[in-house]
Amino acid sequence: MRPETRAVHVRVPVPDSTPLAAPLYQTSSFAFDDPALLAEGLNHPDRGYAYSRFTNPTVRALEEAVTGLEGGTAAIATASGMGAISLLLHGLLRAGDHVIAQHTLYGGTHAKLRDLADRYDIGVTFVTGHDPDEVRQAITARTRVLYLETIANPTGHSSDLPVLAPIAKAAGVLTIVDNTFVTPLFCRPIEHGADVVVHSVTKFLGGHSDVTGGVAVFADDALHRRVWEHAVEFGSVADPFAAWLTLRGIQTLPLRVERHAANVARVAGFLAGHPAVERVLWTGSPDHPSHAVAETYITGFPAPFCFDLAGGFDAGLHFQRSVRVIKLAASLGGTQTLILHPAGSTHRQLDEQQLAAASIGPGTIRIAVGIEHADDLIADLARAL
Ligand SMILES: *Cc1c(COP(=O)(O)O)cnc(C)c1O
């Protein structure tokens, strides 16, 4: 089945029929007549349901839906995107191990790797993600994980996954890819060699700014089993209601991301031609530094992107207050268009040099384009500019 069909055919059978909507099993535990079946449920990720920290029918329906969309073999749904990322890094690494990561990472992931380095002496080598030799040279006997993102924040950077994943595999190194910004509609990292794909389902998969969640999808059953055993103890599992909301969102994922991508293209084109805008950094544009690499394995660009206001810091502050349809908020992937002025908000504590190192200018604005009518967004932007 194609993703558009998979996304709407979620199955949680009950005796003799299958409900069209996945039922919500809002229960923490399950009662048994047969003690042997209870023991099975507590010891296997894919047998009966015993206790919802181990697994739950609604949560499993979400895991199966995302597994199907990403082309994996199994998944673990978690309480947040960071819940999935932390679970993987804690579950796959030991003290003294080594990670290779692209230099532009989600802030929470960056902080997690720094924390692991401090606590457990886990070495991290950052790479550009565009140069296979850089990765070959970074691999040591202790390297366990290559960590990439399909499209990264705020620069729209994309690593060369199809080239780097086989290099990692040949050295026995697992490749983890955060696909939050692209979605399985536009890239399925497992087809390009990834061993694990993670999502913050808080973003496009949930899609309606009403749920916090995450998921890790595995290319291999043995690896899933290994991490599942850790997941039961780590405890960052998805709540059934959050999973249920995410399942509802996923049914319209294909429709929504097509619209996000079309709107992003319109908005990026408008901004690129506006005299108050100095620069637009959208990976979908042929002049973006990662465009040629991204085009080899990513077919659509619905992700947030950045642009620089010619008026710098003050223009950035003023711009945030001037939009009306567009909302000032963190996050992305919901129905509504959101903006952030990182230098004046999320990155306020950094000086100009630190900002430059993070590729953030004083007048940089991040925009996560929603699914409104593009003309209304452009009119709002034109007035604010
Ligand atoms: C938001 C986000 C995360 C973290 O997800 P939460 O659900 O907020 O924990 C991880 N990676 C990327 C790329 C994100 O955008």
The ligand as an SDF file (V2000), in Angstrom:
LIG
                    3D

 15 15  0  0  0  0  0  0  0  0999 V2000
   10.7630   18.9260   18.5810 C   0  0  0  0  0  0  0  0  0  0  0  0
   11.8770   18.0940   18.1070 C   0  0  0  0  0  0  0  0  0  0  0  0
   12.4360   17.0970   18.9170 C   0  0  0  0  0  0  0  0  0  0  0  0
   11.9790   16.8690   20.3430 C   0  0  0  0  0  0  0  0  0  0  0  0
   10.6460   16.4590   20.3830 O   0  0  0  0  0  0  0  0  0  0  0  0
    9.6920   16.6900   21.6530 P   0  0  0  0  0  0  0  0  0  0  0  0
    8.4380   15.9970   21.2460 O   0  0  0  0  0  0  0  0  0  0  0  0
    9.5490   18.1740   21.8430 O   0  0  0  0  0  0  0  0  0  0  0  0
   10.3710   16.0540   22.8100 O   0  0  0  0  0  0  0  0  0  0  0  0
   13.4410   16.3230   18.3930 C   0  0  0  0  0  0  0  0  0  0  0  0
   13.9110   16.5130   17.1440 N   0  0  0  0  0  0  0  0  0  0  0  0
   13.4120   17.4680   16.3460 C   0  0  0  0  0  0  0  0  0  0  0  0
   13.9760   17.6340   14.9780 C   0  0  0  0  0  0  0  0  0  0  0  0
   12.3780   18.2920   16.7960 C   0  0  0  0  0  0  0  0  0  0  0  0
   11.8910   19.2500   15.9960 O   0  0  0  0  0  0  0  0  0  0  0  0
  1  2  1  0
  2  3  1  0
  2 14  2  0
  3  4  1  0
  3 10  2  0
  4  5  1  0
  5  6  1  0
  6  7  2  0
  6  8  1  0
  6  9  1  0
 10 11  1  0
 11 12  2  0
 12 13  1  0
 12 14  1  0
 14 15  1  0
M  END
$$$$
